Each structure stands twice: as C-alpha cells, then as structure tokens.
Amino acid sequence: MVKLSVIVPFFNVRQYAPDTLRSLRANAREDFEFILVDDCSRDGTPEILARAERELPGAVLVRHERNGGLATARNTGIDRARGEYLTFLDGDDWLAPGYYDRLVAAIEELGCDFVRTDHVQCTARARAVHRVPHGRRGVVMRPRDAILPADRSTSVDYAYAWAGIYHRRLAERGLLHFTDGLRTAEDRPWIWRLHREADSFAAVGLLGVFYRRGVASSLTQIGDVRQLDFIRAFDQVVAETAEDPAADALLPKAVRTYCAIISHHLGSIERFEPAVARKLKAMSAGALRRMPQDVLEEALDSMDVQRATRLRRLRRRPAVAGAAA
C-alpha cells in the first residue's frame, strides 16, 4: 500500500523545478508516490518532468491540456492519490532530505486527522523560520478550538497547504479538495473548512519545507486581475462560516481577517495595473456591503484607526454594476 502521496503542481517553473525534484529524490521511499501535475507549462518544464517520470522513484506524471491554476492542479493530484496520507508541495519550493519520513512518523504517532508544521521562508539568500501560530505543540486538539481569538493570528491564518500532512479519510469526507478555479487565496476556504469540520489535529515543531518567496512568476508578485480571486475566496469563507452552528462565535474572526486582507491589498494598490486597481476598489466595496453589517462594524471598531478609516471610506463608495466577485 502507498503510505504517502505528495501532490506537486508545476507551471512554468523551469528555473526551479530541478531543485524541487532533487529534494523529492532525497525523500523517496518505496511506499511513497510523487504526483507531478503539469498545469500546461510552456517554458520547458514539461521536458524536465518527463525526465523525472523516468528517473524519480515513485513519480506519477499527470498533464493538464489547459491551465487551470493551483487549486485545480491540486485537485487533480488528490483524485489520483493512493496514499494513506497526503501532502502538498509547490513546484518552486524544496525539502530537506528525509523530511517526509519524519512527517509521516509524526502523524502516525499522534493518530489525528491532520498535522501542521513550521517552515523556512526563503527570499533570495535570506532565511526565516515561520511557525504555526498555535502554542500547544504535539497535543491533539479539536481544530475548531484553534480558530479563535478573532484579534490574534491563529491556525486558520497559517493557510499553507504544504505545511502539513493529512489522512486520506479527510479526502473521502470531501474536506481536502480546493475550490476549483481559484487563482489566489485558494488555501483560505480550504483551511477554514478543515478547522470547522475535521475531528482532530496537532501542530508540531518540524522543519523541512523551504518556501521560495519573490518568484517573478508567482501570483503574489503579479498585479493582474487573478489577484482579485481573494474576494471570491473570502466570500466563501464568510458564507460557509455563517452556516456553522457556532457562527456567532466564528464569524467575527472570518470578517476581521477578510477586512485585514482587503486593507492589505489597498495599501499596496500601486502594484496593480490601473484597471485592476479600480476593480479592486469596486469589488472590495461590494464585499464590505455583503458582510454581516453588525459583525463588520464590530471588526472595524477593533482595528487600528488607519485601516478602519480606509475601510469605512471604501464601504461608502457608490455601488458599481458588475463589481461582484
């Protein structure tokens, strides 16, 4: 039986894919499979992956005929996965040797639905350790108990799918798939659903994923219209959380986080193309008006004056036809 399925989407990462694949080789085991999803790359990445299919133990290559984005590529991998456990890696990141051995050992020892891990963020030559914002390490808990408080960073704010490992029963329950077609913030509805609906999780102080920041082709670096999918992603978070039996307790966290992300994008609006910047303002204003207004007012009252003023001013903008997410 396959113990671990590693789902790795690739899209136009010719410069970085060799490092990623070498690190997978340094983690290979006879009961591990590496599902390499080529999301219709056009830059030489397909040739690199074709070679990896022959040379990397456990490699399974899947090709998309059309580019679908990271969420859709991950879903393709989930549907092909055979492992008892699943995890993710992005095609421009890499791993420490033997990391997956330690990751599997951690979840097997704890016996929970999923485990979250720390990671190393790499920007050029700089390295910084980023930790799961959850104080209790190696302790199995209910995930929904780690969502709050609303005004502090918690486990749902650490939305990296590759920073953890997940039992396949979560996939069988429909909790591991991403919202198809989301081009950015695809991890946000996903991490919230996991925390609301899974039964158990733990955070561990395990380092081994190296997350590459500042990649020119990354959507976090590109100010085009695809960045605005964060609105669709957070609309989903708010709508689904509103249906939860504990909505009264959880919605303030969802709304406050949504407001913080809107403010963040508005604060760096100069990186967007002019037409996209205008659309960002219009769509963000519409998003604020869609939120539960009593919860929104409470969230704004809890924020610093600069952000709260910016968002209140935006909420008063006249509605524009076609500005919905």
C-alpha positions as CSV (number, residue, x, y, z in Angstrom):
1,M,0.0,0.0,0.0
2,V,1.2,3.5,-0.7
3,K,1.9,5.3,2.6
4,L,2.2,8.9,1.4
5,S,1.1,10.7,-1.7
6,V,2.9,14.0,-2.4
7,I,1.0,16.3,-4.8
8,V,3.2,18.7,-6.7
9,P,1.7,21.2,-9.2
10,F,4.1,22.8,-11.7
11,F,3.5,25.7,-14.0
12,N,6.3,27.5,-15.9
13,V,8.9,26.8,-13.2
14,R,11.8,25.6,-15.4
15,Q,14.3,27.6,-13.3
16,Y,13.2,26.0,-10.0
17,A,11.8,22.5,-10.9
18,P,15.2,20.8,-10.8
19,D,15.8,21.8,-7.2
20,T,12.3,20.6,-6.3
21,L,12.7,17.3,-8.0
22,R,16.2,16.7,-6.4
23,S,14.7,17.3,-3.0
24,L,11.9,14.8,-3.8
25,R,14.5,12.2,-4.7
26,A,16.2,12.8,-1.3
27,N,12.8,11.9,0.3
28,A,11.9,8.9,-1.9
29,R,10.8,5.7,-0.2
30,E,9.3,2.6,-1.9
31,D,5.9,3.3,-0.4
32,F,5.8,7.0,-1.3
33,E,4.4,8.4,-4.6
34,F,5.0,11.8,-6.1
35,I,2.2,13.0,-8.2
36,L,3.7,15.6,-10.6
37,V,0.9,17.7,-12.1
38,D,2.0,19.8,-15.1
39,D,-0.6,22.6,-15.4
40,C,0.0,23.2,-19.1
41,S,3.5,24.7,-18.8
42,R,5.0,26.3,-21.9
43,D,8.6,27.1,-20.8
44,G,10.5,23.8,-20.8
45,T,9.0,22.5,-17.6
46,P,7.3,19.6,-19.4
47,E,10.6,18.2,-20.6
48,I,12.1,18.3,-17.1
49,L,9.0,16.5,-15.7
50,A,9.2,13.9,-18.5
51,R,12.7,13.1,-17.4
52,A,11.6,13.0,-13.7
53,E,8.9,10.5,-14.6
54,R,11.6,8.1,-15.7
55,E,14.2,8.8,-13.1
56,L,12.4,9.8,-9.8
57,P,11.3,6.7,-7.8
58,G,7.5,6.8,-7.2
59,A,6.9,9.6,-9.8
60,V,3.4,9.8,-11.4
61,L,3.1,12.4,-14.1
62,V,-0.2,14.0,-15.0
63,R,-0.6,16.7,-17.7
64,H,-3.4,19.3,-18.0
65,E,-4.4,20.2,-21.5
66,R,-5.4,23.7,-20.3
67,N,-4.0,25.8,-17.5
68,G,-6.4,25.6,-14.5
69,G,-4.5,27.2,-11.7
70,L,-3.0,25.8,-8.5
71,A,-6.4,24.8,-6.9
72,T,-7.4,22.8,-9.9
73,A,-4.0,21.2,-10.2
74,R,-4.0,20.1,-6.6
75,N,-7.5,18.6,-7.0
76,T,-6.2,16.6,-9.9
77,G,-3.5,15.2,-7.7
78,I,-5.9,14.5,-4.9
79,D,-8.1,12.5,-7.3
80,R,-5.1,10.4,-8.4
81,A,-3.6,9.9,-4.9
82,R,-3.5,6.4,-3.4
83,G,-1.7,7.1,-0.2
84,E,-2.9,6.6,3.4
85,Y,-1.6,10.1,3.9
86,L,-1.5,13.1,1.6
87,T,0.7,16.2,1.5
88,F,1.5,19.0,-1.0
89,L,4.5,20.8,-2.3
90,D,4.7,23.7,-4.8
91,G,6.8,23.3,-7.9
92,D,9.2,26.1,-7.0
93,D,9.8,25.0,-3.3
94,W,12.0,22.3,-1.9
95,L,12.5,19.9,1.0
96,A,15.2,18.9,3.5
97,P,16.4,15.3,3.0
98,G,14.4,12.7,4.9
99,Y,11.7,15.3,5.9
100,Y,8.8,13.1,4.7
101,D,10.0,10.2,6.9
102,R,9.7,12.4,9.9
103,L,6.4,13.9,8.8
104,V,4.8,10.5,8.4
105,A,6.2,9.4,11.8
106,A,4.7,12.5,13.4
107,I,1.1,11.9,12.3
108,E,1.3,8.2,12.9
109,E,2.4,8.8,16.5
110,L,-0.3,11.4,17.1
111,G,-3.1,9.5,15.3
112,C,-5.0,12.6,14.3
113,D,-6.7,13.8,11.1
114,F,-4.0,16.3,10.2
115,V,-0.8,17.8,11.4
116,R,0.5,21.3,10.8
117,T,4.3,22.1,10.6
118,D,6.6,25.1,10.6
119,H,8.5,26.1,7.5
120,V,11.5,28.1,6.3
121,Q,10.8,31.1,4.1
122,C,13.5,31.9,1.6
123,T,13.8,35.3,-0.1
124,A,16.9,35.5,-2.2
125,R,19.7,34.5,0.2
126,A,17.7,35.3,3.4
127,R,16.1,32.6,5.5
128,A,13.4,33.0,8.2
129,V,11.6,30.4,10.2
130,H,7.8,30.8,10.2
131,R,5.9,28.9,12.9
132,V,2.4,27.6,13.1
133,P,0.5,30.3,15.2
134,H,-0.6,27.7,17.7
135,G,1.1,27.5,21.1
136,R,0.5,23.8,22.0
137,R,2.9,21.5,20.2
138,G,2.4,17.8,19.9
139,V,-1.0,17.9,21.6
140,V,-4.1,16.6,19.7
141,M,-7.0,19.0,19.8
142,R,-10.3,19.8,18.0
143,P,-9.3,22.0,15.1
144,R,-12.3,24.4,15.6
145,D,-10.9,25.2,19.1
146,A,-7.8,26.7,17.3
147,I,-9.8,29.2,15.1
148,L,-10.2,31.9,17.8
149,P,-9.5,34.5,19.1
150,A,-10.6,36.9,16.4
151,D,-8.0,39.6,17.0
152,R,-4.9,37.4,17.0
153,S,-3.2,35.3,14.4
154,T,-4.3,31.7,14.8
155,S,-4.1,28.3,13.0
156,V,-6.6,29.4,10.2
157,D,-4.3,32.3,9.3
158,Y,-1.4,29.9,8.6
159,A,-3.1,28.7,5.3
160,Y,-0.2,26.9,3.6
161,A,-1.4,23.5,2.4
162,W,2.1,22.2,2.1
163,A,2.9,22.9,5.8
164,G,1.3,19.7,7.0
165,I,0.1,16.1,6.3
166,Y,-3.5,14.9,6.0
167,H,-5.1,11.5,6.5
168,R,-6.9,10.3,3.4
169,R,-10.2,10.0,5.4
170,L,-10.3,13.8,5.0
171,A,-10.4,13.4,1.2
172,E,-13.1,10.8,1.5
173,R,-15.1,13.2,3.5
174,G,-14.7,15.9,0.9
175,L,-12.5,18.1,3.1
176,L,-9.3,18.1,1.1
177,H,-10.4,19.4,-2.3
178,F,-9.9,23.1,-3.1
179,T,-12.4,25.4,-4.7
180,D,-11.9,24.7,-8.4
181,G,-10.6,27.6,-10.5
182,L,-9.4,29.9,-7.6
183,R,-6.2,31.6,-8.8
184,T,-5.2,33.0,-5.5
185,A,-6.1,32.6,-1.8
186,E,-7.2,29.0,-2.6
187,D,-5.8,27.9,0.7
188,R,-8.2,30.1,2.7
189,P,-11.6,28.4,2.3
190,W,-9.7,25.1,2.5
191,I,-8.0,25.8,5.8
192,W,-11.2,27.2,7.3
193,R,-13.2,24.1,6.2
194,L,-10.6,21.8,7.7
195,H,-10.7,23.6,11.0
196,R,-14.5,23.7,11.2
197,E,-15.2,20.1,10.1
198,A,-12.2,17.8,10.8
199,D,-12.2,16.0,14.1
200,S,-8.6,16.3,15.3
201,F,-5.3,18.0,14.6
202,A,-2.0,18.9,16.1
203,A,0.9,21.3,15.4
204,V,4.5,20.0,15.6
205,G,7.8,21.8,15.6
206,L,9.1,20.1,12.5
207,L,11.1,22.0,9.9
208,G,11.8,20.7,6.4
209,V,9.8,22.7,3.8
210,F,11.7,25.6,2.1
211,Y,9.2,28.1,0.7
212,R,10.6,30.3,-2.0
213,R,9.3,33.9,-1.9
214,G,9.8,36.6,-4.6
215,V,9.5,34.3,-7.6
216,A,8.7,36.6,-10.5
217,S,6.0,34.3,-12.0
218,S,4.2,33.9,-8.7
219,L,0.8,35.4,-8.5
220,T,1.8,37.1,-5.2
221,Q,4.2,39.1,-7.3
222,I,1.9,39.9,-10.2
223,G,-0.7,42.7,-10.0
224,D,-3.2,41.4,-12.5
225,V,-6.9,40.5,-12.3
226,R,-6.2,37.0,-11.0
227,Q,-5.1,38.5,-7.6
228,L,-8.8,39.6,-7.1
229,D,-9.8,36.0,-6.6
230,F,-9.1,36.6,-2.9
231,I,-12.5,38.2,-2.8
232,R,-14.2,35.1,-4.1
233,A,-12.2,33.0,-1.7
234,F,-13.1,35.1,1.4
235,D,-16.7,35.4,0.3
236,Q,-16.8,31.6,0.5
237,V,-15.1,31.6,4.0
238,V,-17.8,34.0,5.3
239,A,-20.7,32.3,3.7
240,E,-19.7,28.8,4.9
241,T,-18.8,30.0,8.4
242,A,-22.2,31.7,8.6
243,E,-23.8,28.3,8.2
244,D,-21.8,26.8,11.1
245,P,-23.7,26.1,14.3
246,A,-21.1,28.3,16.1
247,A,-21.4,31.1,13.6
248,D,-22.0,33.8,16.2
249,A,-18.5,33.0,17.7
250,L,-16.6,32.3,14.5
251,L,-17.9,35.0,12.1
252,P,-16.1,37.9,13.8
253,K,-12.8,36.1,13.1
254,A,-13.7,35.4,9.4
255,V,-14.9,39.0,8.8
256,R,-12.0,40.6,10.6
257,T,-9.5,38.6,8.6
258,Y,-11.3,39.5,5.3
259,C,-11.1,43.2,6.3
260,A,-7.4,42.9,7.0
261,I,-6.7,41.3,3.6
262,I,-8.7,44.0,1.8
263,S,-6.8,46.7,3.7
264,H,-3.5,45.0,2.8
265,H,-4.3,45.0,-0.9
266,L,-5.5,48.6,-0.8
267,G,-2.3,49.6,1.0
268,S,-0.2,48.3,-1.9
269,I,-2.6,49.2,-4.7
270,E,0.2,50.8,-6.8
271,R,1.4,47.3,-7.8
272,F,-1.8,46.6,-9.7
273,E,-2.5,47.6,-13.2
274,P,-4.7,50.8,-13.3
275,A,-7.9,48.9,-14.5
276,V,-7.3,46.2,-11.9
277,A,-6.8,48.8,-9.1
278,R,-10.2,50.3,-10.0
279,K,-11.8,46.9,-10.0
280,L,-10.2,46.1,-6.7
281,K,-11.7,49.1,-5.0
282,A,-15.2,48.4,-6.5
283,M,-15.1,44.7,-5.6
284,S,-13.8,45.4,-2.1
285,A,-16.6,47.9,-1.5
286,G,-19.1,45.4,-2.6
287,A,-17.6,42.8,-0.4
288,L,-17.8,45.1,2.6
289,R,-21.5,45.7,1.9
290,R,-22.1,41.9,1.6
291,M,-20.7,41.1,5.0
292,P,-23.0,40.9,8.1
293,Q,-23.0,44.6,9.0
294,D,-23.2,44.2,12.7
295,V,-20.2,41.9,12.7
296,L,-18.4,44.2,10.2
297,E,-18.9,47.2,12.5
298,E,-17.5,45.3,15.4
299,A,-14.5,44.2,13.4
300,L,-13.8,47.8,12.3
301,D,-14.1,49.0,15.8
302,S,-11.4,46.5,16.8
303,M,-8.9,47.6,14.1
304,D,-6.4,50.4,14.2
305,V,-7.6,53.9,13.1
306,Q,-5.8,53.9,9.7
307,R,-7.2,50.6,8.5
308,A,-10.7,51.2,9.9
309,T,-10.9,54.6,8.3
310,R,-9.8,53.3,4.9
311,L,-12.4,50.5,5.0
312,R,-15.2,52.7,6.2
313,R,-14.5,55.2,3.5
314,L,-14.5,52.4,0.9
315,R,-17.8,51.0,2.2
316,R,-19.4,54.4,1.5
317,R,-18.4,54.2,-2.2
318,P,-21.4,54.1,-4.6
319,A,-22.2,50.6,-5.8
320,V,-20.9,49.9,-9.3
321,A,-22.7,47.5,-11.7
322,G,-20.6,44.4,-12.4
323,A,-18.5,44.8,-9.3
324,A,-19.5,41.5,-7.7
325,A,-16.8,38.9,-7.2
